[in-house]
């Protein structure tokens, strides 16, 4: 949100056998990447969107060499999230660039919930992030702000929402293993917090095999949020995933 490795001997052989004036092919202006996943629970900022049940997810991104990109991502959800809708579809447009050792990413995310019986559930959320790589580790700080909208209010009027998060990930050298940690805070009140602000966090590990990545993470919050069926969807849990990248 990915790369093939050619052995050193193959590169050397190509260099000796190629014509003297041959040039490397220029990088394509457009790059298309995608993924499909099965997760045991879709957690959005620590809160289950599927009543702690399996979700099917997938996305595709088209990136331009200038740094601009457009993306779409979707997941199955439970009907308590958006007035009976059983799907979340995210439409994203943004720009990424490198400044010194930092990678900066800014954009706008639109949350769309088809089949929501005409209810006002869709909203827009601009975002910005900065990340840096230190050896095998990457640190990232993200800020998401959803301006005041009717979809974000529990009662009448309009509410806004601010989310600030930090992520740390690392690959274990010479292995297909990776580890990650996340800490985020949602500032309310709004529909995304259902009351006061709260904090979410998770710890995870991954194993990559070819185009497949197997993941497991422990997710928790300091919030108690119950559905009408009496399930605490903000309670701690272990989430498993299988993701295919293409």
Secondary structure, DSSP 8 states (H G I E B T S, - for coil): -------HHHHHHHHHHS-TT-------SEEEEEEEEEES--EETTEESSTT--EEEEEEEEEETTSEEEEEEEEE--TTTTTT--EEEEEEEEEEEEETTEEEEEEEEEEE-TTSTT-S--EEEEEEEEEEEETTEEEEEEEEEEEEEGGG-SSSS-EEEEEEEEEEEEE-TTSSEEEEEEEEEEE-SSTTTTSS-EEEEEEEEEEEETTEEEEEEEEEES---B-TTS-BTTS-EEEEEEEEE-
